[in-house]
Amino acid sequence: MPFLPTRRRNNQPLPIEDKEEEQQELLTVDLNENVEKIKTIYQDCMDVVFRKFQMFADTDAVIIYINGLANIEEIHEHVLEPLMGHGWVDENGMPPAEQLVDMKRFVEQRLPVSKVYRAQTVAQCIEHLAEGNAVLLVDGQSEGVALGLSKWEKRAIEEPVAESGIRGPREGFIESLETNLSLLRRRIRSPRLKAKAIALGKYTKTEVAVCYIEGVAAPALVAEIEQRLRRVELDGVLETGYIEEIIQDHPYSPFPQVLNTERPDVAVASLLEGRIVIVQDGTPFVLVMPVSFYSLMQSSEDYYQRSLISTLIRLLRYLFLLVSLLLPSAYIAILTFHQEMIPTTLLLTVAASRERVPFPAFVEALIMEIVFEALREAGVRLPKQAGAAVSIVGALVIGQAAVQAGLVSAPMIMVVALTGIASFMFPRFTAAIALRMLRFPMMILAGSLGLLGIMLGLLLILTHMASLRSLGVPYLSVHVPNAGHHMDDALIRTPWWKANADSRVNERRSQQTAKE
């Protein structure tokens, strides 16, 4: 560990502990002393600008900002030009420089800046500078003023890449917290939409907003998620994945207990259902809690199509969930222990195709599944232009070569291909990953115990899912506590006209029960 001097001698840098203590000091009336304290903290920071000037030709002042985070044009136009002007007098003929009693009030009255904050300590100045605001310090004033003139580059609103659809909005969240909150506000035009700010990360001070609809979301859930967020102790929070891993109820479960999305319509629908949305600055993915297993199987497009079509697609999705989880295991179990279940003609065909294969069905399936997962991961990491081509061509070439070499059989290629197609039907990537992880233990149980092993594995999975909680809400529960409406659409997408009628009936029953 390098030696840290306890005292500052010959312009040596202060230790980290001394710098943190210095940040808590109050600003003084000495401008040079205040500037020196901030310069000491921002030593070796070439992007921090200290612009000295004179207000009304007789008062020394300094405006401090970070180049790249602050809007330099607005600082020049709305701060420097007005304050450096000559001939400003009030109705009594007194220059404004002699009336600098309340700095914040003076700036609010004299400068065309919408956001003005007091800065009474060095720490507050550092905090505002990190947010992109400019800090104005004036000689003879024991407090500074932070001006909301932040500006940094951000990308335009685009269509979500990971959650594309045929019908529905094409807007997606971006890396700007303010823009993401505006996308929510534009859809929910009610003051009941609340957004509480929390800063996470010792060094990053990442701004996080906890969004919910007052009167719809359960207050206990809001308090619980705020408490979990305040327990986050990390040096930096760069993506919502950091938060998701810490605040989930069961960190060792393969099933996701937090839904992440980059679609504003999904976040708004979750808010209307009584859920809580966590928006973080610097990432387009927002978190939704609490969630259930059924919500992970639902797509936003289900509610944009007619109920009959959406119901059929949703049932097909659940069918292929079983295919993705059980097809390789069922193939191994039947081929190894239960050959009598296969029709004679099909059994002869399978036996002929496996005549040259030196491996048992379990090893054969394990090899092909691992190769398929490797090809899928390689396709994701490669550039878009080459990723799809490599994954598809690689699967075809390797599969055909493996069959011709006698390493695997043609039926096994079909089983692995159908399993891969089934895993692509899930609307949530995290849910698909959970099933991909569970597929291998199921294959081991099928290779060891046959169909009995498959039944044992299903019982263990269902028991585990029944014990899971998402923000304290049961994982297999259909409803969110205190939600605005209760629409049973876990398997069947209820038509909107029926959902509205049921909601009115439930509201009348609640009112009648309250009166009684």
MOGIGI-V76841 format. One record per pair of residues at least 4 apart in sequence whose C-alpha atoms are under 8 Angstrom apart, sorted by the first residue. I is the first residue (numbers start at 1). J is the second residue. Records with the same first field share a line. If there is no record, write none. Layout:
I=J + J
//
This chain:
4=14 + 15
5=14 + 15
6=14 + 15
7=14
8=12 + 13 + 14
13=40 + 43
14=18 + 19 + 40
15=19
16=20
17=21
18=22
19=23 + 41
20=24
21=25
22=37 + 122
23=121 + 122 + 123 + 126
24=121 + 122 + 123
25=121 + 122 + 123
26=120 + 121 + 122 + 142
27=34 + 120 + 121 + 122 + 142 + 143 + 144
28=33 + 34 + 141 + 142 + 143
29=139 + 140 + 141 + 142 + 143
30=34 + 139 + 140 + 141 + 142
31=35 + 60 + 61 + 137 + 138 + 139 + 140 + 141
32=36 + 139
33=37
34=38 + 122
35=39 + 62
36=40
37=41 + 122
38=42 + 122 + 126
39=43
42=48
47=66 + 67 + 68
48=64 + 65 + 66 + 67
49=64 + 65 + 66 + 67
50=62 + 63 + 64 + 65
51=62 + 63 + 64
52=60 + 61 + 62 + 63
53=60 + 61 + 62 + 84
54=58 + 59 + 60 + 61 + 83 + 84
55=59 + 60 + 61 + 83 + 84 + 85 + 97
56=83 + 84 + 85 + 86 + 87 + 88 + 95 + 97
57=84 + 86
58=97
59=97 + 138 + 139
60=138 + 139
61=136 + 137 + 138 + 139
62=136 + 137 + 138
63=134 + 135 + 136 + 137
64=129 + 134 + 135 + 136
65=69 + 70 + 129 + 132 + 133 + 134 + 135
66=70 + 129 + 130 + 132 + 134
67=72
68=151 + 152
69=131 + 132 + 133 + 150 + 151 + 152
70=132 + 133 + 134 + 149 + 150 + 151 + 152
71=75 + 149 + 150 + 151 + 152
72=76
73=77
74=78 + 79 + 149
75=79 + 80 + 134 + 149
76=80 + 81
77=81 + 82
78=82 + 111 + 112 + 113
79=83 + 111
80=84
81=85
82=110 + 111
87=95
88=95 + 96
89=93 + 94 + 95 + 96
90=94 + 95 + 96
94=98
95=99
96=100
100=106 + 141
101=106 + 141
102=106
103=107 + 141 + 143 + 144 + 145
104=108 + 116 + 117 + 118 + 144 + 145
105=109
106=110
107=111 + 116 + 145
108=112 + 113 + 116
113=147 + 148 + 149
114=148
115=147 + 148 + 149
116=145 + 146 + 147 + 148
117=145 + 146 + 147 + 148
118=143 + 144 + 145 + 146
119=124 + 125 + 143 + 144 + 145 + 146
120=124 + 125 + 142 + 143 + 144
121=125 + 143
122=126
123=127
124=128
125=129 + 135 + 144 + 146
126=130
127=131
128=132 + 133 + 134 + 135 + 146
129=133 + 134 + 135
131=150
132=148 + 149 + 150 + 151
133=146 + 147 + 148 + 149 + 150
134=146 + 147 + 148 + 149 + 150
135=144 + 145 + 146 + 147
136=144 + 145 + 146 + 147
137=141 + 143 + 144 + 145
138=144
154=175 + 176
155=174 + 175
156=174
157=171 + 172 + 173 + 174
158=170 + 171 + 172 + 173 + 174
159=164 + 170 + 171 + 172
160=164 + 170 + 171 + 172 + 173 + 262 + 263
162=262
163=261 + 262 + 263 + 427
165=301
166=301
167=301 + 304 + 305
168=300 + 301 + 304
169=265
171=263 + 264
172=262 + 263 + 264 + 284
173=179 + 180 + 183 + 262 + 263 + 264 + 284 + 285
174=179 + 180 + 262 + 282 + 283 + 284 + 285
175=180 + 281 + 282 + 283 + 284
176=180 + 281 + 282 + 283 + 284
177=181 + 207 + 279 + 280 + 281 + 282
178=182
179=183
180=184 + 264 + 279
181=185 + 279
182=186
183=187 + 264
184=188 + 264 + 267 + 268
185=189 + 190 + 193
187=268
188=193 + 268
189=193
192=213 + 214 + 215
193=211 + 212 + 213 + 214
194=210 + 211 + 212 + 213 + 214
195=209 + 210 + 211 + 212
196=209 + 210 + 211
197=207 + 208 + 209 + 210
198=207 + 208 + 209 + 210 + 229 + 230
199=205 + 206 + 207 + 208
200=204 + 205 + 206 + 207 + 208 + 229 + 230 + 232 + 233 + 234 + 236 + 237
201=205 + 206 + 232 + 233 + 234 + 235 + 236 + 237
202=233 + 234 + 235 + 236
203=235 + 236
204=235 + 236 + 237 + 238
205=236 + 237
206=236 + 237 + 238 + 280 + 281
207=280 + 281
208=278 + 279 + 280 + 281
209=278 + 279 + 280
210=226 + 276 + 277 + 278 + 279
211=271 + 276 + 277 + 278 + 279
212=216 + 217 + 222 + 271 + 274 + 275 + 276 + 277
213=217 + 271 + 272 + 274
216=272 + 273 + 274 + 482 + 483 + 484
217=221 + 222 + 271 + 273 + 274 + 275 + 276 + 481 + 482 + 483
218=222 + 274 + 481 + 482 + 483
219=223
220=224
221=225 + 471
222=226 + 276
223=227
224=228 + 471
225=229 + 247 + 471
226=230
227=231
228=232 + 247
229=243 + 247
232=243 + 246
237=242 + 243
238=242 + 282 + 283
239=243 + 280 + 282 + 283
240=244 + 280 + 283 + 285 + 286 + 287
241=245
242=246
243=247
244=248 + 258 + 287
245=251
246=251
248=257 + 258 + 470 + 471
249=257 + 468 + 469 + 470 + 471 + 472
250=257 + 468 + 469
254=434 + 437 + 438
255=430 + 431 + 434
256=430 + 431 + 434
257=289 + 290 + 291 + 292 + 469 + 470 + 475
258=287 + 288 + 289 + 290 + 291 + 470
259=287 + 288 + 289 + 291 + 296
260=285 + 286 + 287 + 288
261=266 + 267 + 285 + 286 + 287 + 288
262=284 + 285 + 286
263=267
264=268
265=269 + 300
266=270 + 300
267=271 + 277 + 286 + 288
268=272
269=273
270=274 + 275 + 276 + 277 + 288
271=275 + 276 + 277
272=483 + 484
273=480 + 483 + 484 + 485
274=480 + 481 + 482 + 483 + 484
275=288 + 289 + 290 + 291 + 480 + 483
276=288 + 289 + 290
277=286 + 287 + 288 + 289
278=286 + 287 + 288
279=285 + 286 + 287
280=285 + 286
289=470 + 471
290=470 + 471 + 472 + 473 + 480
291=295 + 296 + 470 + 473 + 475
292=296 + 470 + 474 + 475 + 476 + 477 + 478
293=297 + 475 + 476
294=298 + 476 + 478 + 490 + 491
295=490
296=427 + 428 + 431
297=314 + 317 + 318 + 426 + 427 + 428 + 431
298=302 + 314 + 427
299=303 + 427
300=304
301=305
302=306 + 307 + 310 + 311 + 314 + 493
303=307 + 310 + 493
305=309 + 310
306=310 + 495
307=311 + 493 + 494 + 495
308=312 + 493
309=313
310=314 + 493
311=315 + 491 + 492 + 493
312=316
313=317
314=318 + 491 + 492
315=319 + 491 + 492
316=320
317=321 + 425 + 426
318=322
319=323
320=324 + 422 + 423 + 425
321=325 + 422 + 423 + 426
322=326 + 327
323=327 + 418 + 419 + 422
324=418 + 419 + 420 + 422 + 423 + 435 + 436 + 439
325=329 + 419 + 435 + 436 + 438 + 439 + 442
326=330 + 439 + 442 + 454
327=331 + 415 + 419
328=332 + 365 + 415 + 416 + 419 + 439 + 443
329=333 + 439 + 442 + 443 + 444 + 445 + 446 + 447 + 454
330=334 + 446 + 451 + 454
331=335 + 415
332=336 + 361 + 362 + 365 + 443 + 446 + 447 + 450
333=337 + 338 + 446 + 447 + 449 + 450 + 451
334=338 + 339 + 341 + 342 + 450 + 451
335=339 + 361
336=361 + 447 + 450
337=450
338=342 + 450
339=347
342=346 + 347
343=347
344=348
345=349
346=350
347=351
348=352
349=353
350=354 + 411
351=355
353=409 + 410 + 411
354=408 + 409
356=406 + 407
357=406 + 407 + 408 + 409
358=406 + 407
359=363 + 364 + 407 + 408
360=364
361=365
362=366 + 443 + 444 + 447
363=367
364=368 + 407 + 408 + 412
365=369 + 412 + 416
366=370 + 440 + 443
367=371
368=372 + 412 + 413 + 416
369=373 + 416
370=374
371=375
372=376 + 395 + 416 + 420
373=377
374=378
375=379 + 390 + 391 + 394 + 395
376=380 + 391
377=381
378=382 + 387 + 391
379=386 + 387 + 388 + 390 + 391
380=387
381=387
382=386 + 387
383=387
384=388
385=389
386=390
387=391
388=392
389=393 + 394
390=394
391=395
392=396
393=397
394=398
395=399
396=400
397=401
398=402
399=403 + 413
400=404
401=405
402=406 + 407 + 408
403=407 + 408 + 409 + 410
408=412 + 413
409=413
410=414
411=415
412=416
413=417
414=418
415=419
416=420
417=421
418=422
419=423
420=424
421=425
422=426
423=432 + 435 + 436
424=432
426=431 + 432
428=432
429=433
430=434
431=435
432=436
433=437
434=438
435=439
436=440
437=441
438=442
439=443
440=444
441=445 + 457
442=446 + 453 + 454 + 457
443=447
444=448
445=449 + 450 + 453 + 454 + 457
446=450 + 451 + 452 + 453 + 454
448=453
449=453 + 454
450=454
451=455
452=456
453=457
454=458
455=459
456=460
457=461
458=462
459=463
460=464
461=465
462=466
463=467
464=468
465=475 + 476
466=474 + 475 + 476
467=474 + 475
468=474 + 475
469=473 + 474 + 475
470=474 + 475
473=477 + 480 + 481
478=488 + 490
479=483 + 486 + 487 + 488
485=503
486=503
487=494 + 499
488=492 + 493 + 494
489=493 + 494
494=498 + 499
495=499
496=500
497=501
498=502
499=503
500=504
501=505
502=506
503=507
504=508
505=509
506=510
507=511
508=512
509=513
510=514
511=515
512=516
//
